[in-house]
């Protein structure tokens, strides 16, 4: 009985009213076929039906795949992959890879790699530490990130708390100390995040649910409740999410399964 309780708690399955099911359709869409992508941990839309992804650790490469999981190309990054957790892209064609995962919630070096897609080179490192972090182990376990208006927004996983802490950092290379901006009251561990192309909607992925926020309300500095959430029936480790246009999202798990969510118009 104790083991069952632990498993359910670890999976963050709660009795919560999710009232977004009528807004979207949900289906398994494909599977990543490249055996070198052992644990897909992030997704970032590139163009057409193509997305960037990467391993949670092991190799220092970014993989361009189709929405159905077919491999298209690979780009090596001259930096060791210790714990790459998420990837996002800005409107100028830069990719950002977050080296900030930490399942043990202990302080260690954290950084975000900035890569220019036109030149295919790393343009710099965004190094950071957490201000007022003493006695707050949840600060050191981040798995989700989005880019908006020259800044990156980070969301902690928070294994033992029903919330996600939000941090913000400039998108320019340098060394920063960042401070907690707010706490989002979500029932789950945040493992990925995505921003709609028009900048009006933020989606935060957990194991089993996606929470949607109005970006203006999120940026207001108040503690916003989600506009709605969507629950999907899977017990696997959903780790990556990206908008595919304004009305669809692609979601992936560490096992390589890809799912398509489409907004019902």
HUTAFEN-V121483 format. One record per residue. RES is the residue in one letter. NEAR is the number of other C-alpha atoms within 8 Angstrom. Layout:
BEGIN
res | near
RES | NEAR
RES | NEAR
END
This chain:
BEGIN
res | near
X | 4
X | 5
X | 6
X | 7
X | 8
X | 8
X | 8
X | 9
X | 8
X | 7
X | 8
X | 10
X | 8
X | 5
X | 4
X | 4
X | 4
X | 9
X | 8
X | 10
X | 10
X | 7
X | 7
X | 10
X | 10
X | 9
X | 7
X | 8
X | 10
X | 10
X | 10
X | 13
X | 8
X | 7
X | 5
X | 4
X | 10
X | 9
X | 12
X | 16
X | 16
X | 16
X | 16
X | 12
X | 12
X | 8
X | 6
X | 4
X | 9
X | 11
X | 13
X | 14
X | 14
X | 14
X | 14
X | 12
X | 10
X | 7
X | 7
X | 11
X | 10
X | 11
X | 12
X | 12
X | 15
X | 11
X | 12
X | 10
X | 11
X | 11
X | 11
X | 8
X | 7
X | 8
X | 8
X | 7
X | 9
X | 6
X | 5
X | 6
X | 11
X | 8
X | 10
X | 15
X | 15
X | 14
X | 15
X | 13
X | 12
X | 9
X | 5
X | 4
X | 9
X | 11
X | 13
X | 11
X | 12
X | 14
X | 13
X | 15
X | 12
X | 10
X | 5
X | 5
X | 10
X | 7
X | 6
X | 5
X | 8
X | 9
X | 11
X | 12
X | 13
X | 14
X | 12
X | 12
X | 9
X | 5
X | 5
X | 8
X | 8
X | 10
X | 8
X | 10
X | 10
X | 14
X | 12
X | 11
X | 9
X | 9
X | 8
X | 5
X | 8
X | 5
X | 4
X | 6
X | 11
X | 10
X | 12
X | 13
X | 15
X | 14
X | 16
X | 15
X | 15
X | 13
X | 12
X | 9
X | 4
X | 7
X | 10
X | 12
X | 12
X | 12
X | 14
X | 16
X | 14
X | 14
X | 8
X | 4
X | 6
X | 11
X | 12
X | 15
X | 14
X | 13
X | 12
X | 12
X | 9
X | 7
X | 8
X | 6
X | 10
X | 8
X | 7
X | 9
X | 8
X | 11
X | 9
X | 10
X | 9
X | 10
X | 10
X | 11
X | 9
X | 8
X | 8
X | 11
X | 14
X | 16
X | 15
X | 15
X | 16
X | 13
X | 13
X | 12
X | 8
X | 6
X | 9
X | 10
X | 11
X | 13
X | 12
X | 13
X | 16
X | 13
X | 15
X | 12
X | 11
X | 11
X | 13
X | 12
X | 14
X | 11
X | 10
X | 7
X | 10
X | 11
X | 7
X | 6
X | 8
X | 8
X | 9
X | 8
X | 7
X | 9
X | 8
X | 10
X | 13
X | 11
X | 10
X | 7
X | 5
X | 5
X | 7
X | 8
X | 8
X | 13
X | 16
X | 16
X | 15
X | 13
X | 14
X | 10
X | 8
X | 8
X | 8
X | 11
X | 12
X | 13
X | 14
X | 16
X | 15
X | 13
X | 9
X | 13
X | 12
X | 16
X | 12
X | 12
X | 12
X | 10
X | 9
X | 7
X | 2
END
